[in-house]
Amino acid sequence: MKLQRKLAVTVIATAALVLSSSPAFAGQINGSGATFAQPLIDVCKVEFTKDTGHTVNYTAGGSGKGRTDFTKNLVDFAASDAVYTSDFPANLEYAPVYAAPIAIMYNLPTVTESIYLSEATVAQIFSGYITNWNDKLIAADNERTVKTVKFKTKKQTTKVGGKNVTKTVPVLDKKGKPVIASTSEKVVNIDLPNQLITVYYRTDSSGTSEQFGKFLKGANAGANERLWPKTASGTFANSTPNNISTFFNFQGASGSALVAAGVKGKVGGIGYGEVSWATDNKLGVANIRNAAGEFIAPDAAGTSAFLGGGTIEANGSLTADYKKSISGGYPIATASYGLVYPEAAKKNPEQQKIVAAWHTYLLEQCAKKFPEKGYAQITGALYDKAKSQIAKIK
């Protein structure tokens, strides 16, 4: 009898321990949207589940698909790299929870260092005016003196998978801006091959395409307006100055993953997408000239520097200034948004708690835990705005 009572006490104590270590409420939320966000969400939602017990299901079908699903109330949240221009839902809040560079990725096996491209050259490649890698305009970008920037970095230790992991991250000042260690000039002389350029672009409704189009138009405004005169569009082919459907060297693909796969599979290929798609496929990425005349690599520090010069709108979105001289700024960078329902939408309160917790985690933990993915942590005034937007999720 004594043995039975002892076993019973042990079972009850064990059960109590299990219950006390489990979340009081473990649920799941469903989202859809940007493929731009997918590399970060895929790794970070696993950490979120470990830390909270909640599950995040996310389908990456493009920013346009995310906005459509959100409008139709099919998801608890959506992710988009661009804001609505029409068909606004009755209840909507933008939460800028992470940022990242849009990289120009390419496949040139004989070129062993990162190439340099001016804003005008990028526009002419992606509109079909430049069709060969040995074009004189590409050569001029890569046989010259270039200005470069080096940022201060530090070692940062965070918990990933329950273990302490130390990684290198940018040093930020009190305003959340990356600190420049030095600026310099160097002479480059990169030989580009006699190789046809094959351009891969997004065919789906894409916030990445829209933000890329804003750069092409904004950075070439003024004297080079003719290079990219059209307004940016989520459908890339609608914003190009030429009808690219008639060009044999343009290949469309749905989603960032297929764009990157296309570039990887074609020598001479070039495309655009969040930088981790290039890194994961072992593709080269170009240094892009900014309005300060510097050639900057697509990384988190350059992204933070560039977006720090933008305007924070009342709805939580960020408007970039492509003509503003921002030292160290990578000019094809974008903040990306969680689309969420505020209290007025009268959604399930338990689901809303998870949505708020997930977006707080995206804002404060995900880029910090996985800096190798190339996303920039939101800081400074934009961080404060994001927190106030997330607070409306009730």
MONOR-V394574 format. One record per residue. N is the residue number from 1. PSI is psi in whole degrees, -180 to 180 (NA if undefined). Layout:
n: [N:N]
psi: [PSI:PSI]
//
This chain:
n: [1:2:3:4:5:6:7:8:9:10:11:12:13:14:15:16:17:18:19:20:21:22:23:24:25:26:27:28:29:30:31:32:33:34:35:36:37:38:39:40:41:42:43:44:45:46:47:48:49:50:51:52:53:54:55:56:57:58:59:60:61:62:63:64:65:66:67:68:69:70:71:72:73:74:75:76:77:78:79:80:81:82:83:84:85:86:87:88:89:90:91:92:93:94:95:96:97:98:99:100:101:102:103:104:105:106:107:108:109:110:111:112:113:114:115:116:117:118:119:120:121:122:123:124:125:126:127:128:129:130:131:132:133:134:135:136:137:138:139:140:141:142:143:144:145:146:147:148:149:150:151:152:153:154:155:156:157:158:159:160:161:162:163:164:165:166:167:168:169:170:171:172:173:174:175:176:177:178:179:180:181:182:183:184:185:186:187:188:189:190:191:192:193:194:195:196:197:198:199:200:201:202:203:204:205:206:207:208:209:210:211:212:213:214:215:216:217:218:219:220:221:222:223:224:225:226:227:228:229:230:231:232:233:234:235:236:237:238:239:240:241:242:243:244:245:246:247:248:249:250:251:252:253:254:255:256:257:258:259:260:261:262:263:264:265:266:267:268:269:270:271:272:273:274:275:276:277:278:279:280:281:282:283:284:285:286:287:288:289:290:291:292:293:294:295:296:297:298:299:300:301:302:303:304:305:306:307:308:309:310:311:312:313:314:315:316:317:318:319:320:321:322:323:324:325:326:327:328:329:330:331:332:333:334:335:336:337:338:339:340:341:342:343:344:345:346:347:348:349:350:351:352:353:354:355:356:357:358:359:360:361:362:363:364:365:366:367:368:369:370:371:372:373:374:375:376:377:378:379:380:381:382:383:384:385:386:387:388:389:390:391:392:393:394]
psi: [-44:-39:-42:-43:-39:-40:-41:-43:-42:-43:-45:-43:-41:-43:-41:-39:-43:-46:-40:-24:-5:153:148:-33:119:118:-168:152:154:135:165:168:-136:133:-22:-38:-17:-46:-37:-45:-41:-41:-33:-25:-26:-44:-39:-42:-42:-38:-28:-20:-11:153:136:121:127:127:118:97:9:154:-40:-42:-40:-45:-39:-46:-38:-44:-37:6:35:-13:162:-27:165:163:133:143:-2:156:166:143:-14:173:46:135:158:-37:121:137:140:130:106:96:-14:168:160:158:144:113:146:105:148:162:95:87:-28:-8:116:-6:160:133:171:132:131:164:-35:-39:-42:-45:-40:-27:-46:1:-2:4:-34:125:-5:144:-18:16:145:-29:-39:-40:-41:-35:-26:10:77:179:126:146:134:164:141:131:152:143:167:166:135:133:127:163:123:121:28:2:150:124:130:128:161:130:162:149:131:146:-174:-21:5:14:145:146:126:126:-41:157:149:170:145:155:128:149:81:125:122:140:160:85:131:138:127:118:124:131:162:133:-19:169:109:127:-33:-44:-41:-43:-37:-42:-36:-40:-48:-39:-46:-43:-24:12:153:-121:-31:22:-36:-21:-32:77:-19:154:144:149:150:-23:108:-43:-23:-16:-6:145:-19:158:93:-11:-18:-1:124:-21:14:131:124:150:149:114:154:-36:-43:-31:-49:-40:-38:-46:-43:-34:1:110:130:-3:152:147:-174:149:169:141:-29:-24:-37:-45:-46:-27:8:45:152:153:142:147:128:137:133:-179:-16:0:11:149:118:139:153:92:177:-40:-46:-35:-48:-42:-45:-48:-24:-17:5:178:125:121:163:-31:2:-7:166:131:121:154:103:-13:-3:131:106:105:130:-7:129:118:-8:61:152:143:150:151:144:132:120:161:132:-177:-35:-20:-16:52:169:121:-35:-40:-40:-35:-40:-42:-45:-43:-40:-44:-31:-39:-43:-44:-43:-21:-39:-51:-32:-40:-30:62:-25:-17:-12:5:148:135:134:132:176:-143:-33:-34:-45:-40:-42:-43:-42:-32:-43:-34:-20:-9:102:NA]
//
